[in-house]
Amino acid sequence: MQMNRMFDEKEAGEYLGCSVAALQKWRLLGKGPAYVKVGRLVRYREADLVAFLDANCVQPTQEVR
């Protein structure tokens, strides 16, 4: 897997399963995956998208009886 691929907002949203608007809101709030600004362009590195998914992985807890 090539982990240095760059995604635009639409591609990043598709990768994460969210909308471009969600990515934009997360950037405004200082949340969401790390991104790179290239002039006015916003790009996401694949490694940062994977790290974001890993950081937000929730492990199920065992039910207490």
C-alpha positions as CSV (number, residue, x, y, z in Angstrom):
1,M,0.0,0.0,0.0
2,Q,1.3,3.4,-1.0
3,M,0.9,5.5,2.2
4,N,2.2,8.9,0.7
5,R,-0.8,9.3,-1.6
6,M,-2.5,12.7,-1.4
7,F,-6.3,13.0,-1.4
8,D,-8.4,16.1,-2.2
9,E,-11.5,16.8,0.0
10,K,-13.9,14.8,-2.0
11,E,-11.6,11.7,-2.2
12,A,-10.8,12.0,1.6
13,G,-14.5,12.2,2.3
14,E,-15.1,9.0,0.3
15,Y,-12.2,7.3,2.0
16,L,-13.6,8.1,5.4
17,G,-17.2,7.7,4.5
18,C,-18.2,11.3,5.3
19,S,-19.1,14.5,3.4
20,V,-16.8,17.3,2.3
21,A,-18.9,19.5,4.6
22,A,-18.0,17.3,7.6
23,L,-14.3,17.6,6.8
24,Q,-14.6,21.4,6.4
25,K,-16.4,21.7,9.7
26,W,-13.9,19.5,11.5
27,R,-11.1,21.7,10.2
28,L,-12.9,24.8,11.5
29,L,-13.3,23.2,14.9
30,G,-9.7,21.9,15.0
31,K,-10.9,18.2,14.8
32,G,-10.7,15.6,12.2
33,P,-7.7,14.2,10.3
34,A,-4.4,16.2,9.8
35,Y,-4.3,18.0,6.5
36,V,-1.8,19.8,4.3
37,K,-2.4,23.3,2.9
38,V,-0.8,23.8,-0.5
39,G,-1.6,27.5,-1.2
40,R,-5.4,27.6,-1.0
41,L,-5.7,23.8,-1.7
42,V,-6.4,21.3,1.1
43,R,-4.9,17.9,0.8
44,Y,-5.0,14.8,3.0
45,R,-2.2,12.3,3.2
46,E,-3.4,8.7,3.2
47,A,-1.3,7.9,6.3
48,D,-3.1,10.8,8.2
49,L,-6.5,9.4,7.2
50,V,-5.5,5.9,8.4
51,A,-4.2,7.4,11.7
52,F,-7.4,9.3,12.1
53,L,-9.4,6.1,11.7
54,D,-7.2,4.2,14.1
55,A,-7.4,7.0,16.7
56,N,-11.2,6.9,16.5
57,C,-11.6,3.1,16.7
58,V,-13.8,2.1,19.6
59,Q,-13.3,-1.3,21.1
60,P,-16.5,-2.9,22.4
61,T,-16.6,-3.6,26.1
62,Q,-17.7,-6.8,27.6
63,E,-21.2,-6.8,29.1
64,V,-21.3,-6.9,32.9
65,R,-23.7,-9.4,34.3
